[in-house]
Amino acid sequence: QVQLVESGGGLVQPGGSLKLSCAASGFDFTKFDMYWYRQAPEKERWLLATITPGSNEYYESTVRGRFTASRDNHKNMLYLQMDNLKPEDTAVYYCHTLIAGTNYWGQGTQVTVSS
């Protein structure tokens, strides 16, 4: 079955960096777009970044230039490098894919940006 498992979240000071990882299994990772979302308390889940199988990347405006998505198709891994983090980046971060009309989500990883 499809599984997505995020890791790498934590507490970081403003201006700091974190790198999130998402381990994918149960499907042909090389064939599907992958997505990073986040959900802040009392807010909707929000698309941050899309990366195609060929590693074309698309970013939501508030993270463009600070966040970088990447993938390793040999290891079935998705990454999100987050730099210059701000308190408003505090949220649970999720990786996601859509296969045959079904949405698959990881369990999420908490990122807290605070001094």
Secondary structure, DSSP 4 states (H G I P E B T S, - for coil): --EEEEE--EEE-TT--EEEEEEEESS-GGGS-EEEEEE-TTS--EEEEEE-TT--EEE-TTTBTTEEEEEETTTTEEEEEE-S--GGG-EEEEEEEEETTEEEE---EEEEE--
